[in-house]
Amino acid sequence: MSANTLTNAVSIRLSKTLPQRLRVGGVVPFTATDFPGKLAAVIFVQGCPWRCGYCHNPHLQSREADSAIAWDDVMALLRRRVGLIDAVVFSGGEPTIDPALGGAIEDVRQLGFAIGLHTACIYPDHLARVLPLVDWVGFDVKAPFDDYEKITGVGNSGNKARACVELIMASGVEHECRTTAHPALLAEGEILALAAGMAQRGVKSYALQLVRERGCNDPRLRGRSLADYPSTDTLQQLAAMFPRFTLRRADA
């Protein structure tokens, strides 16, 4: 065996045995708003294949070769947070894009934290593997499933989202379903139809969050007052559909 062959063989064995490391794009050490009822830290995972115009983390859309923050450093931070926070939320980007997510969740659970997950509902197979490991999930439903591409810019994205929603509801995990809305994207009738579909699937907690103009990349979503959107009648209908309904305005 040549030296090069031996070196390659050793590299292959190491790549199979070394643990995968989550590609972390950022960490927020404290938040009171990302996991209902709990003080939490948030880990932002690199990578998202969708290109929603109102995305506020576009710097996390690409998957870099290296993690911006080493996983060992993240764990060191979390060890220092034991007793100060209750939970850790994995967000993004899209956290389920990362094959190391399950291992990272298990690492964090060993510290005694509850686990939250933010997902845009992109990867049903990946989501199915980590759902049993999480205590709460906040998931996006961006539009009627048959019209998803107008938000994401990606074909077949509605079918992926539908499959993910079905997995979440079948799991029984605590949840919040969120829709980001703007009159240039969703008419009020579309919001009501979308919300009714979620209520029929068993969603208990639903949030309508209006597009924040600051940081928004889509020019259609800037320079328009949302003070009267959606109407009081629409909000009343939404509130009647769910045990818990929340409206998040842009300035909230």
TIMITI-492915 format. One record per residue: residue in one letter; x, y, z of N, C-alpha, C in turn; chain. Coordinates in Angstrom, 1 decimal, m for minus. Atoms other than C-alpha are relative to their C-alpha. Example, Ala and Ser with C-alpha at 12.3 -4.5 7.8 and 13.67 -1.06 7.14 Angstrom:
// TIMITI-492915
(rec A (0.9 m1.2 0.0) (12.3 m4.5 7.8) (0.9 1.2 0.0) A)
(rec S (m0.9 m1.1 0.0) (13.7 m1.1 7.1) (m0.8 1.1 0.8) A)
This chain:
// TIMITI-492915
(rec M (0.9 m1.2 0.0) (0.0 0.0 0.0) (0.9 1.2 0.0) A)
(rec S (m0.8 m1.2 0.1) (1.4 3.4 m1.0) (m0.3 0.9 1.2) A)
(rec A (0.3 m1.0 m1.1) (1.7 6.3 1.5) (m1.2 0.7 m0.3) A)
(rec N (1.2 m0.8 0.3) (m1.0 8.2 m0.4) (m1.2 m0.8 0.3) A)
(rec T (1.1 0.9 m0.2) (m3.3 5.2 m0.3) (m0.3 m0.1 1.5) A)
(rec L (0.1 0.1 m1.5) (m2.7 4.8 3.5) (m0.6 1.2 0.6) A)
(rec T (0.5 m1.2 m0.5) (m3.3 8.4 4.1) (m1.5 0.2 m0.3) A)
(rec N (1.4 m0.1 0.4) (m6.6 8.4 2.2) (m0.9 m1.0 0.8) A)
(rec A (0.7 1.0 m0.8) (m7.7 5.2 4.0) (m0.3 0.5 1.4) A)
(rec V (0.2 m0.5 m1.4) (m7.1 6.8 7.4) (m1.0 1.2 0.0) A)
(rec S (0.9 m1.1 0.1) (m8.9 10.0 6.3) (m1.5 m0.4 m0.1) A)
(rec I (1.3 0.5 0.2) (m11.9 8.0 5.2) (m0.6 m0.6 1.4) A)
(rec R (0.4 0.6 m1.3) (m12.0 6.1 8.6) (m0.3 1.1 1.0) A)
(rec L (0.2 m1.1 m0.9) (m11.7 9.4 10.5) (m1.3 0.7 m0.3) A)
(rec S (1.2 m0.7 0.4) (m14.5 11.0 8.5) (m1.3 m0.7 0.4) A)
(rec K (1.2 0.8 m0.4) (m16.8 8.1 9.4) (m0.2 m0.1 1.5) A)
(rec T (0.1 0.2 m1.4) (m16.0 8.1 13.1) (m0.1 1.3 0.8) A)
(rec L (0.1 m1.3 m0.7) (m15.6 11.8 14.0) (m1.5 0.5 0.0) A)
(rec P (1.3 m0.5 0.0) (m18.9 13.3 15.2) (m0.3 1.2 m0.9) A)
(rec Q (0.4 m1.2 0.8) (m20.7 15.7 12.9) (m0.2 1.2 0.9) A)
(rec R (0.2 m1.3 m0.8) (m20.7 19.3 14.2) (m1.0 0.9 m0.7) A)
(rec L (1.0 m0.9 0.5) (m23.6 21.6 13.8) (0.7 1.3 m0.5) A)
(rec R (m0.5 m1.3 0.5) (m22.9 24.6 11.6) (m0.8 1.2 0.5) A)
(rec V (0.6 m1.1 m0.7) (m23.7 27.5 13.8) (0.3 1.3 m0.6) A)
(rec G (m0.2 m1.4 0.5) (m24.2 31.0 12.4) (m0.1 1.1 1.0) A)
(rec G (0.1 m1.0 m1.1) (m24.9 32.7 15.7) (m0.7 m0.5 1.2) A)
(rec V (0.7 0.5 m1.3) (m26.1 32.4 19.3) (m0.5 1.3 0.7) A)
(rec V (0.5 m1.0 m0.9) (m28.3 34.6 21.4) (m0.1 m0.7 1.4) A)
(rec P (0.0 0.7 m1.3) (m27.6 33.7 25.1) (m1.2 0.2 0.8) A)
(rec F (1.1 m0.2 m0.9) (m30.8 35.0 26.5) (m1.2 0.6 m0.8) A)
(rec T (1.2 m0.6 0.6) (m34.4 35.6 25.2) (m1.2 m0.5 0.8) A)
(rec A (1.3 0.4 m0.7) (m37.8 35.6 26.8) (m1.1 m0.1 m1.0) A)
(rec T (1.1 0.0 0.9) (m39.8 35.5 23.6) (0.1 m1.2 m1.0) A)
(rec D (m0.1 1.0 1.1) (m38.6 32.5 21.5) (m0.5 m1.4 0.4) A)
(rec F (0.5 1.3 m0.5) (m39.9 29.6 23.7) (m1.1 0.4 1.0) A)
(rec P (1.0 m0.5 m0.9) (m43.3 30.4 25.3) (0.1 m0.5 1.5) A)
(rec G (m0.1 0.3 m1.4) (m43.1 30.6 29.1) (1.3 m0.4 0.5) A)
(rec K (m1.3 0.3 m0.5) (m39.4 29.9 29.3) (1.0 1.0 m0.4) A)
(rec L (m1.2 m0.8 0.3) (m36.2 31.8 29.4) (1.0 m0.9 m0.8) A)
(rec A (m0.7 0.9 0.9) (m34.0 30.5 26.6) (1.2 0.6 m0.6) A)
(rec A (m1.0 m0.4 0.9) (m30.9 30.7 24.5) (m0.4 m0.5 m1.4) A)
(rec V (0.4 0.4 1.4) (m31.2 30.5 20.7) (1.3 m0.3 m0.8) A)
(rec I (m1.1 0.4 0.9) (m28.8 28.7 18.4) (m0.5 0.1 m1.5) A)
(rec F (0.4 m0.2 1.4) (m29.0 29.8 14.7) (0.9 m0.9 m0.9) A)
(rec V (m0.7 1.0 0.9) (m28.1 27.1 12.2) (0.1 0.6 m1.4) A)
(rec Q (m0.3 m0.5 1.4) (m26.6 28.0 8.8) (m0.9 m0.9 m1.0) A)
(rec G (0.5 0.7 1.2) (m28.5 27.2 5.6) (m1.6 0.1 m0.1) A)
(rec C (1.4 0.1 0.4) (m32.0 27.6 4.0) (m0.1 0.1 m1.5) A)
(rec P (0.1 0.0 1.5) (m33.0 26.8 0.4) (m1.1 1.0 m0.5) A)
(rec W (1.1 m0.9 0.4) (m36.0 29.2 0.4) (0.5 1.4 0.0) A)
(rec R (m0.4 m1.4 0.1) (m35.8 32.9 m0.5) (m1.2 0.9 0.2) A)
(rec C (1.2 m0.9 m0.3) (m38.7 34.6 1.2) (0.4 1.4 0.1) A)
(rec G (m0.3 m1.4 0.1) (m38.7 38.3 0.6) (0.1 0.7 1.3) A)
(rec Y (0.0 m0.7 m1.3) (m39.3 39.2 4.2) (0.9 m0.6 1.0) A)
(rec C (m1.0 0.7 m0.9) (m36.5 37.0 5.6) (0.9 1.0 0.7) A)
(rec H (m0.8 m0.9 m0.7) (m34.7 38.8 8.4) (1.4 m0.6 0.4) A)
(rec N (m1.3 0.7 m0.2) (m31.8 36.3 8.5) (0.6 m0.4 m1.3) A)
(rec P (m0.5 0.4 1.3) (m30.6 36.3 4.9) (1.5 m0.4 0.0) A)
(rec H (m1.4 0.4 m0.1) (m27.0 36.0 6.0) (0.1 m1.5 0.5) A)
(rec L (0.0 1.4 m0.4) (m27.9 32.5 7.3) (m0.5 m0.9 m1.1) A)
(rec Q (0.5 0.8 1.0) (m29.3 31.3 4.0) (1.0 m0.9 m0.6) A)
(rec S (m1.0 0.9 0.6) (m26.0 29.9 2.7) (0.5 m0.9 1.0) A)
(rec R (m0.7 1.0 m0.8) (m24.3 26.8 4.0) (1.5 0.2 m0.2) A)
(rec E (m1.4 m0.2 0.0) (m20.7 27.7 4.8) (0.7 m1.3 0.3) A)
(rec A (m0.8 1.2 m0.2) (m17.9 25.1 4.8) (0.3 m0.1 1.5) A)
(rec D (m0.4 0.0 m1.4) (m17.1 26.0 8.4) (m1.1 0.7 0.8) A)
(rec S (0.9 m0.6 m0.9) (m19.2 26.9 11.4) (0.6 1.3 0.4) A)
(rec A (m0.4 m1.3 m0.5) (m19.0 30.6 12.4) (0.4 m0.1 1.5) A)
(rec I (m0.3 0.2 m1.4) (m19.0 29.4 16.0) (0.2 m1.5 0.2) A)
(rec A (m0.3 1.4 m0.3) (m17.4 26.1 17.1) (m1.1 m0.6 0.9) A)
(rec W (1.0 0.6 m0.9) (m19.9 23.7 18.7) (0.6 m0.2 1.4) A)
(rec D (m0.6 0.1 m1.3) (m17.5 23.2 21.6) (m0.2 1.3 0.7) A)
(rec D (0.2 m1.3 m0.7) (m17.7 26.9 22.3) (m1.5 0.3 0.3) A)
(rec V (1.4 m0.1 m0.3) (m21.5 26.8 22.1) (m0.3 m0.8 1.2) A)
(rec M (0.3 0.8 m1.2) (m21.6 24.0 24.6) (0.6 0.6 1.3) A)
(rec A (m0.6 m0.7 m1.2) (m19.2 25.9 26.9) (m0.9 1.1 0.5) A)
(rec L (0.9 m1.1 m0.4) (m21.5 28.9 26.8) (m1.3 m0.6 0.7) A)
(rec L (1.2 0.5 m0.6) (m24.6 26.7 27.6) (0.3 m0.6 1.4) A)
(rec R (m0.3 0.5 m1.3) (m22.9 25.0 30.5) (0.0 1.2 1.0) A)
(rec R (0.0 m1.1 m0.9) (m22.4 28.5 32.0) (m1.4 0.6 0.2) A)
(rec R (1.3 m0.5 m0.1) (m26.1 29.2 31.4) (m0.9 m0.9 0.9) A)
(rec V (0.8 0.9 m0.9) (m27.3 26.2 33.5) (m0.4 0.7 1.3) A)
(rec G (0.5 m0.7 m1.1) (m29.5 27.5 36.2) (m0.5 1.4 m0.2) A)
(rec L (0.4 m1.3 0.3) (m30.0 30.8 34.5) (m1.1 0.0 m1.1) A)
(rec I (1.1 0.1 1.1) (m32.2 29.7 31.5) (m0.6 m1.4 0.1) A)
(rec D (0.7 1.3 m0.1) (m34.7 26.9 31.1) (0.1 m0.8 m1.3) A)
(rec A (0.1 0.7 1.3) (m34.4 26.0 27.4) (1.0 0.5 m1.0) A)
(rec V (m0.8 m0.3 1.1) (m32.5 26.1 24.2) (m0.8 m0.2 m1.3) A)
(rec V (0.8 0.0 1.3) (m34.1 26.9 20.8) (0.9 m0.1 m1.1) A)
(rec F (m0.8 0.1 1.3) (m32.6 25.7 17.5) (m0.8 0.7 m1.1) A)
(rec S (0.7 m0.8 1.0) (m33.5 28.3 14.8) (0.9 0.1 m1.2) A)
(rec G (m0.8 m0.1 1.2) (m32.0 29.4 11.5) (m0.2 1.3 m0.7) A)
(rec G (m0.2 1.2 0.9) (m31.7 29.5 8.6) (m1.2 m1.0 0.2) A)
(rec E (0.9 1.1 m0.2) (m33.5 26.2 8.7) (0.7 m1.1 0.7) A)
(rec P (m0.8 0.9 m0.8) (m32.2 24.0 11.5) (0.0 m1.5 m0.5) A)
(rec T (0.1 1.4 0.4) (m33.4 20.7 10.0) (0.8 m0.3 m1.3) A)
(rec I (m0.9 0.3 1.2) (m31.1 21.2 7.0) (1.3 m0.7 0.4) A)
(rec D (m1.3 0.4 m0.5) (m28.2 20.2 9.2) (m0.1 m1.5 0.5) A)
(rec P (0.0 1.4 m0.5) (m27.5 16.4 9.6) (0.5 m0.2 1.4) A)
(rec A (m0.4 0.1 m1.3) (m25.9 17.1 12.9) (m1.0 0.5 1.1) A)
(rec L (0.9 m0.6 m1.0) (m29.0 18.6 14.5) (m0.4 m1.0 1.1) A)
(rec G (0.4 0.9 m1.1) (m30.1 15.5 16.3) (1.0 m0.2 1.0) A)
(rec G (m1.1 0.1 m1.0) (m26.7 15.0 17.9) (0.1 1.2 0.9) A)
(rec A (m0.1 m1.2 m0.7) (m26.6 18.6 18.9) (m1.1 0.1 1.1) A)
(rec I (1.2 0.0 m0.9) (m30.1 18.4 20.5) (0.3 m0.9 1.2) A)
(rec E (m0.3 1.0 m1.1) (m29.0 15.3 22.5) (1.1 0.6 0.9) A)
(rec D (m1.0 m0.6 m0.8) (m25.9 17.2 23.7) (m0.6 1.0 0.9) A)
(rec V (0.6 m1.1 m0.8) (m28.0 20.1 24.9) (m1.0 m0.6 1.0) A)
(rec R (0.9 0.7 m0.9) (m30.6 17.8 26.5) (0.7 m0.5 1.2) A)
(rec Q (m0.8 0.5 m1.1) (m27.9 16.3 28.6) (0.4 1.0 1.1) A)
(rec L (m0.2 m1.1 m1.0) (m27.4 19.7 30.3) (m1.3 0.3 0.8) A)
(rec G (1.2 m0.2 m0.7) (m31.0 19.6 31.4) (m1.0 1.0 m0.5) A)
(rec F (0.8 m1.0 0.6) (m32.5 22.1 29.1) (m1.2 m0.6 m0.8) A)
(rec A (1.1 0.3 0.9) (m35.9 21.9 27.4) (0.5 0.4 m1.4) A)
(rec I (m0.4 m0.2 1.4) (m35.6 21.9 23.6) (m1.1 0.6 m0.8) A)
(rec G (0.9 m0.6 1.0) (m37.4 24.3 21.2) (0.6 m0.1 m1.4) A)
(rec L (m0.4 0.0 1.4) (m37.3 24.2 17.4) (m0.8 1.0 m0.8) A)
(rec H (0.7 m0.9 0.9) (m38.1 26.9 14.9) (0.2 m0.6 m1.4) A)
(rec T (m0.1 0.6 1.3) (m38.8 25.4 11.4) (m0.9 0.7 m1.0) A)
(rec A (0.9 m0.5 1.1) (m40.1 26.7 8.1) (m0.7 m1.2 m0.7) A)
(rec C (0.7 1.2 0.6) (m41.3 23.1 7.3) (0.5 m0.3 m1.4) A)
(rec I (m0.6 0.2 1.3) (m38.9 22.3 4.5) (0.4 m1.4 m0.2) A)
(rec Y (m0.6 1.4 0.1) (m37.5 18.8 5.2) (m0.8 m1.0 0.8) A)
(rec P (0.9 0.9 m0.8) (m40.2 16.3 6.3) (0.8 m1.2 0.6) A)
(rec D (m0.8 1.1 m0.5) (m37.7 13.4 6.6) (0.9 0.4 1.1) A)
(rec H (m0.9 m0.4 m1.1) (m35.3 15.3 8.7) (m0.8 0.4 1.2) A)
(rec L (0.9 m0.4 m1.1) (m38.1 16.8 10.8) (m0.5 m1.2 0.8) A)
(rec A (0.6 1.2 m0.6) (m39.5 13.3 11.5) (1.1 m0.6 1.0) A)
(rec R (m1.1 0.6 m0.8) (m36.1 12.3 13.0) (0.2 0.8 1.3) A)
(rec V (m0.3 m0.8 m1.2) (m35.8 15.2 15.5) (m1.2 0.3 0.8) A)
(rec L (1.2 m0.3 m0.8) (m39.4 15.7 16.5) (m0.1 m0.7 1.3) A)
(rec P (0.1 0.6 m1.3) (m39.3 13.1 19.2) (1.0 0.6 1.1) A)
(rec L (m1.0 m0.6 m0.9) (m36.4 15.1 20.8) (m0.3 1.3 0.5) A)
(rec V (0.3 m1.4 m0.4) (m38.1 18.4 21.1) (m1.2 0.1 0.9) A)
(rec D (1.1 m0.2 m0.9) (m40.5 19.8 23.7) (m1.0 1.0 m0.6) A)
(rec W (0.9 m1.0 0.6) (m42.0 22.7 21.6) (0.6 0.3 m1.4) A)
(rec V (m0.4 m0.4 1.4) (m41.9 23.7 17.9) (m0.9 1.1 m0.4) A)
(rec G (0.6 m1.2 0.7) (m42.7 27.0 16.3) (0.2 m0.2 m1.5) A)
(rec F (m0.1 0.3 1.5) (m43.5 26.3 12.6) (m0.7 1.0 m0.8) A)
(rec D (0.6 m0.9 0.9) (m44.3 28.5 9.7) (m0.9 m0.7 m1.0) A)
(rec V (0.9 0.4 1.2) (m47.2 28.1 7.3) (m0.1 1.4 m0.7) A)
(rec K (m0.3 m1.3 0.6) (m46.4 30.9 4.8) (m1.1 0.4 m1.0) A)
(rec A (1.1 m0.4 1.0) (m49.4 30.7 2.4) (m0.8 m1.3 m0.2) A)
(rec P (0.7 1.3 0.4) (m52.0 28.2 1.1) (1.0 m0.9 m0.7) A)
(rec F (m1.0 0.9 0.5) (m50.0 25.1 0.2) (0.1 0.0 m1.5) A)
(rec D (0.0 0.0 1.5) (m50.9 25.3 m3.5) (0.6 1.2 m0.6) A)
(rec D (m0.5 m1.3 0.5) (m49.6 28.8 m3.7) (1.3 0.4 0.7) A)
(rec Y (m1.1 m0.3 m0.8) (m46.4 28.5 m1.7) (1.2 0.7 m0.8) A)
(rec E (m1.2 m0.4 0.8) (m43.9 29.3 m4.5) (0.0 1.5 0.0) A)
(rec K (0.0 m1.5 0.1) (m45.0 33.0 m4.5) (0.7 0.6 1.2) A)
(rec I (m0.8 m0.5 m1.2) (m43.4 33.3 m1.0) (1.4 m0.5 m0.1) A)
(rec T (m1.3 0.6 m0.1) (m40.5 30.9 m1.2) (0.9 0.1 m1.2) A)
(rec G (m0.7 0.0 1.2) (m39.5 31.2 m4.8) (0.5 m1.4 m0.4) A)
(rec V (m0.4 1.4 0.3) (m39.1 27.4 m4.9) (m1.2 m0.9 m0.3) A)
(rec G (1.1 0.9 0.4) (m41.4 24.9 m6.7) (m0.1 m1.2 0.9) A)
(rec N (0.3 1.1 m0.9) (m43.0 22.1 m4.7) (0.2 0.3 1.4) A)
(rec S (m0.3 m0.3 m1.4) (m42.3 23.9 m1.5) (m1.3 m0.2 0.9) A)
(rec G (1.2 0.2 m0.7) (m46.0 23.7 m0.5) (m0.2 m1.4 0.4) A)
(rec N (0.1 1.4 m0.4) (m46.0 20.0 m0.6) (0.9 m0.4 1.2) A)
(rec K (m0.9 0.2 m1.1) (m43.0 19.9 1.7) (m0.6 0.5 1.3) A)
(rec A (0.5 m0.7 m1.2) (m44.6 22.3 4.1) (m1.2 m0.8 0.5) A)
(rec R (1.2 0.7 m0.4) (m47.9 20.3 4.1) (0.4 m1.3 0.7) A)
(rec A (m0.5 1.2 m0.6) (m46.0 17.1 4.9) (0.5 0.2 1.4) A)
(rec C (m0.5 m0.3 m1.3) (m44.2 18.7 7.8) (m1.1 0.4 1.0) A)
(rec V (1.1 m0.4 m0.9) (m47.3 20.2 9.3) (m0.8 m1.3 0.4) A)
(rec E (0.6 1.3 m0.4) (m48.9 16.7 9.2) (0.8 m0.7 1.0) A)
(rec L (m0.9 0.7 m0.9) (m45.9 15.3 11.0) (m0.1 0.7 1.4) A)
(rec I (0.0 m0.7 m1.3) (m46.0 18.0 13.7) (m1.3 m0.3 0.7) A)
(rec M (1.3 0.2 m0.7) (m49.7 17.6 14.4) (m0.2 m1.4 0.4) A)
(rec A (0.0 1.4 m0.4) (m49.4 13.8 14.5) (0.8 m0.3 1.2) A)
(rec S (m0.9 0.2 m1.1) (m46.6 14.1 17.0) (m0.5 0.3 1.4) A)
(rec G (0.5 m0.4 m1.3) (m48.6 15.8 19.7) (0.9 1.0 0.7) A)
(rec V (m0.9 m0.9 m0.7) (m45.7 18.1 20.5) (m0.7 1.4 0.1) A)
(rec E (0.4 m1.4 m0.2) (m46.5 21.6 21.9) (0.5 0.8 m1.1) A)
(rec H (m0.3 m0.7 1.3) (m46.5 24.1 19.1) (m0.6 1.4 0.0) A)
(rec E (0.6 m1.2 0.5) (m47.2 27.5 17.6) (0.2 0.0 m1.5) A)
(rec C (0.0 m0.2 1.4) (m48.1 27.9 14.0) (0.0 1.5 m0.3) A)
(rec R (m0.1 m1.4 0.3) (m47.1 31.2 12.5) (m0.1 0.3 m1.5) A)
(rec T (0.1 m0.4 1.4) (m48.0 33.0 9.3) (0.5 1.5 m0.1) A)
(rec T (m0.5 m1.4 0.2) (m46.1 36.2 8.2) (m0.9 0.6 m1.1) A)
(rec A (1.0 m0.5 0.9) (m48.6 38.4 6.4) (0.3 1.5 m0.5) A)
(rec H (m0.1 m1.3 0.6) (m48.6 41.5 4.1) (m1.0 0.0 m1.1) A)
(rec P (1.0 0.0 1.0) (m51.4 42.6 1.8) (0.5 m0.2 m1.4) A)
(rec A (m0.6 0.3 1.3) (m49.0 42.4 m1.2) (0.2 m1.5 m0.2) A)
(rec L (m0.2 1.4 0.1) (m48.6 38.7 m0.4) (m1.2 m0.9 0.3) A)
(rec L (1.2 0.8 m0.4) (m51.8 37.4 1.3) (m1.2 0.9 0.1) A)
(rec A (1.3 m0.6 m0.2) (m55.3 38.7 0.9) (m0.6 m0.5 1.3) A)
(rec E (0.6 0.5 m1.3) (m57.4 38.5 4.0) (m0.8 m1.3 m0.1) A)
(rec G (0.7 1.2 0.2) (m59.5 35.8 2.5) (0.9 m1.2 0.0) A)
(rec E (m1.0 1.1 0.0) (m56.4 33.7 1.9) (0.5 m0.3 1.5) A)
(rec I (m0.3 0.2 m1.4) (m55.4 34.2 5.6) (m1.0 m0.8 0.7) A)
(rec L (1.0 0.7 m0.7) (m58.7 33.0 6.8) (m0.1 m1.4 m0.5) A)
(rec A (0.0 1.3 0.5) (m58.7 30.0 4.5) (1.1 m0.8 0.5) A)
(rec L (m1.2 0.7 m0.5) (m55.2 29.1 5.5) (m0.2 m0.4 1.5) A)
(rec A (0.2 0.2 m1.4) (m56.0 29.5 9.2) (m1.1 m1.1 0.3) A)
(rec A (1.1 1.0 m0.2) (m59.2 27.4 8.9) (0.6 m1.4 m0.2) A)
(rec G (m0.7 1.3 0.3) (m57.1 24.6 7.4) (0.8 m0.4 1.1) A)
(rec M (m0.9 0.4 m1.1) (m54.7 24.7 10.3) (m0.9 m0.4 1.2) A)
(rec A (0.9 0.3 m1.1) (m57.6 24.7 12.8) (m0.6 m1.4 m0.2) A)
(rec Q (0.5 1.4 0.3) (m59.0 21.6 11.1) (1.0 m1.1 0.2) A)
(rec R (m1.1 1.0 m0.2) (m55.6 19.9 11.4) (0.3 m0.1 1.5) A)
(rec G (m0.2 0.1 m1.5) (m55.7 20.5 15.2) (0.9 1.0 0.6) A)
(rec V (m0.9 m1.1 m0.6) (m53.5 23.6 15.6) (m0.7 0.7 1.1) A)
(rec K (0.6 m0.6 m1.1) (m54.2 25.0 19.0) (0.5 1.5 0.2) A)
(rec S (m0.6 m1.3 m0.2) (m51.9 28.1 19.0) (0.4 0.5 m1.4) A)
(rec Y (m0.3 m0.5 1.3) (m51.7 30.3 15.9) (0.3 1.5 0.2) A)
(rec A (m0.4 m1.4 0.0) (m49.9 33.6 15.4) (0.1 0.6 m1.4) A)
(rec L (m0.1 m0.7 1.3) (m50.3 36.1 12.6) (1.0 1.1 0.3) A)
(rec Q (m1.0 m1.0 m0.2) (m47.2 38.2 12.4) (0.2 0.9 m1.3) A)
(rec L (m0.1 m0.9 1.1) (m47.1 41.3 10.1) (1.5 0.2 m0.4) A)
(rec V (m1.4 m0.2 0.5) (m44.0 41.9 7.9) (0.6 1.2 0.7) A)
(rec R (m0.7 m1.1 m0.5) (m41.5 44.1 9.5) (0.8 0.6 m1.2) A)
(rec E (m0.7 m0.7 1.2) (m40.2 46.7 6.9) (1.5 0.0 0.2) A)
(rec R (m1.5 m0.2 m0.2) (m36.8 47.1 8.5) (0.7 m1.4 m0.3) A)
(rec G (m0.8 1.2 0.3) (m34.4 44.6 7.0) (m0.7 m0.9 m1.1) A)
(rec C (0.8 0.8 1.0) (m37.0 43.4 4.4) (0.7 0.2 m1.4) A)
(rec N (m0.7 m0.1 1.3) (m35.4 42.6 1.0) (m1.0 0.2 m1.2) A)
(rec D (0.9 m0.1 1.1) (m38.6 42.7 m1.1) (m0.6 1.4 0.0) A)
(rec P (0.5 m1.4 0.1) (m39.5 46.3 m2.3) (m1.5 0.1 0.1) A)
(rec R (1.5 0.0 m0.1) (m43.2 45.3 m2.5) (m0.5 0.2 1.4) A)
(rec L (0.5 0.1 m1.4) (m43.3 45.0 1.2) (0.5 1.2 0.9) A)
(rec R (m0.5 m1.2 m0.7) (m41.9 48.5 2.1) (m0.9 1.2 m0.4) A)
(rec G (0.7 m1.3 0.3) (m43.6 51.9 2.4) (m1.5 m0.1 0.0) A)
(rec R (1.4 0.1 0.0) (m47.1 50.7 3.0) (m0.5 m0.2 1.5) A)
(rec S (0.5 0.1 m1.4) (m49.0 51.2 6.3) (m0.8 m1.2 0.1) A)
(rec L (0.8 1.2 m0.3) (m50.4 48.0 7.8) (m0.9 0.3 1.2) A)
(rec A (0.8 m0.4 m1.2) (m52.4 49.9 10.5) (m1.4 m0.7 m0.1) A)
(rec D (1.3 0.5 0.2) (m55.7 48.6 9.0) (m0.1 m1.4 m0.6) A)
(rec Y (m0.1 1.4 0.6) (m54.5 45.2 7.9) (0.5 m0.9 1.1) A)
(rec P (1.3 0.4 0.6) (m56.0 42.8 8.6) (m1.1 0.7 0.8) A)
(rec S (1.1 m0.7 m0.5) (m59.4 44.1 9.4) (m0.4 m0.6 1.4) A)
(rec T (0.5 0.4 m1.3) (m61.1 43.9 12.8) (m0.8 m1.3 m0.1) A)
(rec D (0.8 1.1 0.2) (m63.5 41.4 11.4) (0.8 m1.3 m0.3) A)
(rec T (m0.9 1.2 0.2) (m60.7 39.1 10.1) (0.6 m0.4 1.3) A)
(rec L (m0.6 0.3 m1.3) (m59.0 39.3 13.5) (m0.9 m0.8 0.9) A)
(rec Q (1.0 0.7 m0.9) (m62.2 38.3 15.3) (m0.2 m1.4 m0.5) A)
(rec Q (0.2 1.3 0.5) (m62.7 35.4 13.0) (1.2 m0.9 0.3) A)
(rec L (m1.2 0.8 m0.3) (m59.1 34.2 13.5) (0.0 m0.4 1.5) A)
(rec A (0.0 0.3 m1.4) (m59.4 34.5 17.3) (m1.0 m1.1 0.4) A)
(rec A (1.1 1.0 m0.3) (m62.6 32.3 17.2) (0.4 m1.4 m0.4) A)
(rec M (m0.4 1.3 0.5) (m60.7 29.5 15.4) (0.9 m0.8 0.9) A)
(rec F (m1.1 0.7 m0.8) (m58.0 28.8 18.0) (m0.2 0.3 1.5) A)
(rec P (m0.1 m0.3 m1.4) (m57.7 28.4 21.7) (0.9 1.2 0.4) A)
(rec R (m1.0 m1.0 m0.2) (m54.7 30.7 21.5) (0.3 0.7 m1.3) A)
(rec F (m0.3 m0.7 1.2) (m54.4 33.4 18.9) (0.8 1.3 0.3) A)
(rec T (m0.9 m1.2 m0.2) (m51.7 36.1 18.7) (0.2 0.8 m1.2) A)
(rec L (m0.4 m0.9 1.1) (m51.3 39.1 16.4) (1.3 0.7 0.4) A)
(rec R (m1.2 m0.7 m0.2) (m47.8 40.4 16.2) (0.2 1.1 m1.1) A)
(rec R (m0.2 m1.1 0.9) (m47.5 43.8 14.6) (1.4 0.4 m0.2) A)
(rec A (m1.4 m0.2 0.4) (m44.4 45.1 13.0) (0.8 0.8 1.0) A)
(rec D (m0.7 m0.8 m1.0) (m43.6 47.5 15.8) (0.0 m0.6 1.4) A)
(rec A (0.1 0.7 m1.3) (m44.2 44.9 18.5) (1.4 m0.6 0.4) A)
